[in-house]
Amino acid sequence: MYTRKKLRRLAVLLAMGLLLTASTLVGAEPAATPAAQPAPVTEITLDQAVNMALTNNPSGKIAVFEFEAAKGTLTAARSYRWPTLSYTHRDAWTWYGEKYNERYTYPHNYVEDKFTNALTLNWTVWAGNKIESQVSQAKLALDASQWGIAAARQTLKYNATDAYFKLMAARNAVKLGEESVERLEKYLQDVQVQYRVGVVAKVDVLRSEVSLAQARQTLIEVRNAYDLAMANLNNIIGLPLTTNIGIKGDLTYEKYEQSLATCEDSALRQRPEIFQSTDAVKSAQEAITIARAGYLPTVTATAQAAWYNDQFPGGKNYNWTIYLTTNWNILDSGLTAGNLKKAVETHKKAQEQLRQTVDSVRLDVRSTYLSLQSFDQSIQTSKASVGLAEEDYRIKVIRYRAGVGTNLDVLDAQVALTTAKNNYLLAMYNYNNYRAKLDKAMGVPVK
């Protein structure tokens, strides 16, 4: 008996020890892992973002390369105005057959060595104004490519500005989403308290929880939109897509005072596309002159000095020749007529494209200006709506707590308040965006 009691006590002690060990293991907190360090924030202003886009974005560099290539084309076109000098060296070995040798009493299997050197100067004296028109076309192409640089810089400035404003709007949307979630969480706590004391029904708690879940889902979406907007801005300004950007300032409102007529006049005087289309018309006119040159003769002057000898390198027996060549295609089976027809119709097409460009510029300015005015009015309306929605929500909450309002009224007021704030944010973004877009539509130069 005594031994059994001792065994039982020992078993109990062992069981208690195991329980204590297990509880210690269960309650022990895992070793803390070092937290991931947040990515450093790169703070940039709007002006810095625009300058980075102008410096780093490939679009601007491509326009500059096209301009430099146009310089090379002009240099090549000008070269045809001047003479060319070429050098030719020829090594020749001629074998004369037996019959030829017998006739001219040459040795059997006679082989003649001949080494020739020649310097030739060619100069196209006149080509029916073809060369002059080709030079003019190259100048016009150079001018058009220079306007292309201006257009690329204007587009880059607008794209960087728009991306910066989008990131601002996305940041503010995240703040609104967090504010909405926080407001619904507090309201849900009030509803749960009232439910526990038996003042409201279970359905009010469920509806409040559903609204909170929807707000959290919206917050996830706007945070993702913020990340995408940041990646888009990084891409435009030439930073790695994973760069964590911190933007300064906020969307602002400043009333635009210029009239529509003034904006249109500025666009017609400044838009690069109009100048490029004008150059295209002039270039097409020069193409007509080039095509007509096919009906006219080409006069070429040639001067040649030559040396030949039967011993390398052939520096003896000097002679020289000067001659003038006139080449005139009397019949080309319609080749020149076809080229002229094509050039004339291309010139007509370029004229219509110029008119189309001018009309497009006018339409672009008008539509952008009217949209800007519309968003100006939307800012005033939505700003007033935010104040009314905040007051409405506050009243609905008070009424619900007093027992004279319904949960649905509060949730509807919450939705209306969030919608009003989002509308105001959207109006502010659109206004700032179209303000930048109007500068691009008017062709405001980028310094």
FENPE-V612660 format. One record per pair of residues at least 24 apart in sequence whose C-alpha atoms are under 7 Angstrom apart, sorted by the first residue. I is the first residue (numbers start at 0). GAP is how many residues later the second one is. D is the distance in whole Angstrom. If there is no record, write none. Layout:
BEGIN
<<I & GAP & D> <I & GAP & D>>
END
This chain:
BEGIN
<<38 & 205 & 6> <39 & 204 & 7> <40 & 203 & 5> <40 & 204 & 6> <40 & 205 & 6> <41 & 202 & 6> <41 & 203 & 5> <41 & 204 & 6> <42 & 202 & 6> <42 & 203 & 4> <42 & 204 & 6> <43 & 202 & 6> <43 & 203 & 6> <43 & 204 & 7> <44 & 202 & 6> <44 & 203 & 6> <45 & 115 & 7> <45 & 118 & 7> <48 & 111 & 6> <48 & 188 & 6> <49 & 107 & 5> <49 & 110 & 5> <49 & 111 & 7> <51 & 185 & 5> <51 & 186 & 7> <52 & 103 & 6> <52 & 107 & 6> <52 & 183 & 6> <52 & 184 & 4> <52 & 185 & 6> <53 & 99 & 6> <53 & 102 & 6> <55 & 181 & 6> <55 & 182 & 5> <56 & 179 & 6> <56 & 180 & 6> <56 & 181 & 6> <58 & 93 & 7> <59 & 89 & 7> <59 & 92 & 6> <59 & 93 & 6> <62 & 85 & 6> <62 & 86 & 5> <62 & 89 & 7> <63 & 85 & 6> <65 & 79 & 6> <66 & 75 & 6> <66 & 78 & 5> <66 & 79 & 6> <69 & 71 & 6> <69 & 72 & 5> <70 & 71 & 6> <72 & 65 & 6> <73 & 61 & 6> <73 & 64 & 5> <73 & 65 & 6> <76 & 57 & 6> <76 & 58 & 5> <76 & 61 & 7> <77 & 57 & 6> <79 & 51 & 7> <80 & 50 & 7> <81 & 41 & 6> <82 & 38 & 7> <82 & 39 & 5> <82 & 40 & 4> <83 & 37 & 6> <83 & 38 & 5> <83 & 39 & 6> <84 & 35 & 6> <84 & 36 & 5> <84 & 37 & 7> <85 & 33 & 6> <85 & 34 & 5> <85 & 35 & 7> <86 & 31 & 6> <86 & 32 & 5> <86 & 33 & 6> <87 & 29 & 6> <87 & 30 & 5> <87 & 31 & 7> <88 & 27 & 6> <88 & 28 & 5> <88 & 29 & 7> <89 & 25 & 6> <89 & 26 & 5> <89 & 27 & 7> <90 & 24 & 5> <90 & 25 & 7> <112 & 197 & 5> <113 & 194 & 7> <113 & 195 & 6> <113 & 196 & 4> <114 & 193 & 5> <114 & 194 & 5> <114 & 195 & 6> <114 & 196 & 7> <114 & 197 & 6> <114 & 198 & 6> <114 & 199 & 5> <115 & 191 & 6> <115 & 192 & 4> <115 & 193 & 7> <115 & 198 & 6> <116 & 189 & 6> <116 & 190 & 5> <116 & 191 & 6> <116 & 197 & 7> <117 & 186 & 7> <117 & 187 & 6> <117 & 188 & 4> <117 & 189 & 6> <118 & 185 & 6> <118 & 186 & 5> <118 & 187 & 6> <119 & 183 & 6> <119 & 184 & 4> <119 & 185 & 7> <120 & 181 & 5> <120 & 182 & 5> <120 & 183 & 6> <121 & 178 & 7> <121 & 179 & 6> <121 & 180 & 5> <121 & 181 & 7> <122 & 177 & 6> <122 & 178 & 5> <122 & 179 & 6> <123 & 175 & 6> <123 & 176 & 4> <123 & 177 & 6> <124 & 174 & 6> <124 & 175 & 5> <124 & 176 & 7> <125 & 172 & 6> <125 & 173 & 5> <126 & 166 & 7> <126 & 170 & 7> <126 & 171 & 4> <126 & 172 & 7> <127 & 165 & 5> <127 & 168 & 6> <127 & 169 & 7> <127 & 170 & 7> <128 & 164 & 7> <129 & 159 & 7> <129 & 160 & 5> <129 & 163 & 6> <132 & 153 & 5> <132 & 156 & 7> <132 & 157 & 6> <136 & 146 & 5> <136 & 149 & 7> <139 & 139 & 6> <139 & 143 & 6> <143 & 132 & 5> <143 & 135 & 6> <146 & 125 & 5> <146 & 129 & 7> <147 & 124 & 7> <149 & 122 & 7> <150 & 121 & 6> <152 & 293 & 6> <153 & 286 & 6> <153 & 292 & 6> <157 & 278 & 6> <157 & 279 & 6> <157 & 282 & 7> <159 & 73 & 7> <159 & 76 & 6> <159 & 77 & 7> <161 & 271 & 6> <162 & 66 & 7> <162 & 69 & 7> <162 & 70 & 5> <163 & 69 & 6> <164 & 264 & 7> <164 & 268 & 7> <165 & 63 & 6> <166 & 59 & 6> <166 & 62 & 5> <166 & 63 & 6> <167 & 82 & 6> <167 & 83 & 7> <168 & 256 & 7> <168 & 260 & 6> <169 & 52 & 7> <169 & 55 & 6> <169 & 56 & 5> <170 & 55 & 6> <172 & 49 & 6> <173 & 45 & 6> <173 & 48 & 6> <173 & 49 & 6> <176 & 38 & 7> <176 & 41 & 7> <176 & 42 & 5> <177 & 41 & 7> <179 & 35 & 7> <179 & 238 & 7> <180 & 31 & 6> <180 & 34 & 6> <180 & 35 & 6> <183 & 28 & 6> <184 & 27 & 7> <203 & 203 & 6> <250 & 177 & 6> <250 & 178 & 7> <259 & 106 & 7> <259 & 109 & 7> <262 & 102 & 7> <262 & 179 & 6> <263 & 98 & 6> <263 & 101 & 6> <263 & 178 & 7> <265 & 176 & 6> <266 & 174 & 7> <266 & 175 & 4> <266 & 176 & 6> <269 & 172 & 7> <269 & 173 & 5> <269 & 174 & 7> <270 & 171 & 6> <270 & 172 & 4> <271 & 171 & 7> <273 & 80 & 7> <273 & 83 & 6> <273 & 84 & 6> <276 & 76 & 7> <276 & 77 & 5> <277 & 76 & 6> <279 & 70 & 6> <280 & 66 & 6> <280 & 69 & 5> <280 & 70 & 6> <283 & 59 & 7> <283 & 62 & 6> <283 & 63 & 5> <284 & 62 & 6> <286 & 56 & 6> <287 & 52 & 6> <287 & 55 & 5> <287 & 56 & 6> <290 & 45 & 6> <290 & 48 & 6> <290 & 49 & 5> <290 & 52 & 7> <291 & 48 & 6> <293 & 42 & 5> <294 & 41 & 7> <295 & 32 & 7> <296 & 29 & 7> <296 & 30 & 5> <296 & 31 & 4> <297 & 28 & 6> <297 & 29 & 5> <297 & 30 & 6> <298 & 26 & 6> <298 & 27 & 4> <298 & 28 & 6> <299 & 24 & 6> <299 & 25 & 5> <299 & 26 & 6> <300 & 24 & 6> <363 & 77 & 6> <364 & 73 & 7> <364 & 76 & 5> <364 & 77 & 7> <367 & 66 & 6> <367 & 70 & 6> <368 & 69 & 7> <371 & 59 & 6> <371 & 62 & 6> <371 & 63 & 7> <374 & 52 & 6> <374 & 55 & 7> <374 & 56 & 5> <375 & 55 & 6> <377 & 49 & 6> <378 & 45 & 6> <378 & 48 & 5> <378 & 49 & 6> <381 & 38 & 6> <381 & 41 & 6> <381 & 42 & 5> <382 & 41 & 6> <384 & 35 & 6> <385 & 31 & 7> <385 & 34 & 5> <385 & 35 & 6> <388 & 27 & 6> <388 & 28 & 5> <388 & 31 & 7> <389 & 27 & 6>>
END
